């Protein structure tokens, strides 16, 4: 049976992949031991999502409570399915640059060593499989902050005639800038995936995501921008905006749009590719704009305050240029704007969060 092996399968991207491929007749094998709960606390646990997937896709979804750093355990799963594995989606990670500074060993071993375990297991047991890695725009460090940004009323922007006016592309250097420890561990993983493609000929792609989001995101203070913002708006919990006058800009891509991009790559894979992926100009907002949208959708005010001083290595302005991916896969399209995503997060979580 055609099998998709997914790390971080109960998280935002992993669970979207399980749903997408199970609905198309694939068997999905998940690796997820709910480290998100250990990182961010019980409110960020993905156990509810794991149980939902098991119930909804019984017979098609097989779950393994496995840590990706545990080489022997990961190899046993790969060996069990072997050449039935046609695609590996590596979405498991420690995703917060704030958290990484408090425990660099765990951050690096999860993000870098765990990726090496996944790559080498794929090469040994499923050498014909396609390997997709969820990287991050944080591999560019704070280099985007050197762009000549212009302050507007509600956001920072870039001149319309600048080379990055449609977004930042893959040619931006990742060297000689401040990354955060999280950014450094993801750089290591990012380069490993490229190298396994170029050195061993593995069909592989690095997707450097902007803000990845959707209704299944277990948003928390340290990770999950739109999800946590809407959660605070709905529950009345206080929210803190850090630096840049609240005008920092992010593009946001719905998990389902990202998984469709993965599917396009799986159908026509390439070797050692790198793509910036995100909402691009189609789906982007500043913090102030996102707050206004949340308040309008939820029909209540967010209890928020501003604190001067930004997170280390954080971006003032990030919009992904997705044109390289579009050139390679012209049938792929973005379908969800920021407003669409926030409305879906609100509808999907009213029962859990409003209570």
URHUSUL-V898223 format. One record per backbone hydrogen bond with DSSP energy under -0.5 kcal/mol. CO is the residue of the C=O (numbers start at 1). NH is the residue of the N-H. Records with the same first field share a line. If there is no record, write none. Layout:
# URHUSUL-V898223
CO->NH, NH
This chain:
# URHUSUL-V898223
2->27
3->5, 86, 87
4->6, 29
5->89
6->9, 31
7->91
8->11, 14
11->15
12->16
13->17
14->18
15->19
16->20
17->21
18->22
19->23
21->24, 26
22->25
27->4
28->30, 62
29->6
30->64
31->8, 9
34->37, 38
35->39
36->40
37->41
41->44
42->45
46->50
47->51
48->52
49->53
50->54
51->55
52->56
53->57
55->58
57->60, 61
60->28, 62
61->63
62->30
64->32, 66
67->70
69->71
70->74
71->75
72->76
73->77
74->78
75->79
76->80
77->81
78->82
81->84
82->85
84->3, 86
86->130
87->5
88->90, 132
89->7, 91
90->134
93->95
96->100
97->101
98->102
99->102, 103
100->103
103->107
104->108
105->109
106->110
107->111
108->112, 113
109->114
112->116
113->117
114->118
115->119
116->120
117->121
118->122
119->123
120->124
121->125
122->126
126->129
130->88, 132
131->205
132->90
133->135, 207
135->209
136->139
137->140
138->141
140->143
142->145
143->146
144->147
147->149
148->159
150->152, 157
155->152
157->150
159->162
162->165
164->167
168->321
169->172
177->179
178->142
180->184
181->185
182->186
183->187
184->188
185->189
186->190
187->191
188->192
189->193
190->194
191->195
192->196
193->197
194->198
195->199, 200
196->200, 202
197->201
202->204, 272
203->131
204->273
205->133, 207
206->208, 275
207->135, 209
208->277
209->137
210->212
211->253
213->255
214->217
217->219
220->223
223->220
224->228
225->229
226->230
227->231
228->232
229->233
230->234
231->235
232->236
239->305
240->242
241->243, 307
243->246
244->247
246->288
247->156
248->287
249->318
250->285
251->211
253->213
254->257, 258
255->259
256->260
257->261
258->262
259->263
260->264
261->265
262->266
263->267
264->268
266->269
270->204, 272
273->206
275->208
277->210
279->282, 283
280->283
283->252
285->250
286->290
287->291
288->292
289->293
290->294
291->295
292->296
293->297
294->298
295->299, 300
302->304
303->239
305->241
307->243
311->314
316->249
318->251
319->168
320->322
322->326
323->327
324->328
325->329
329->332
337->341
338->342
339->343
340->344
341->345
342->346
343->347
344->348
345->349
346->350
347->350
349->353, 354
350->354
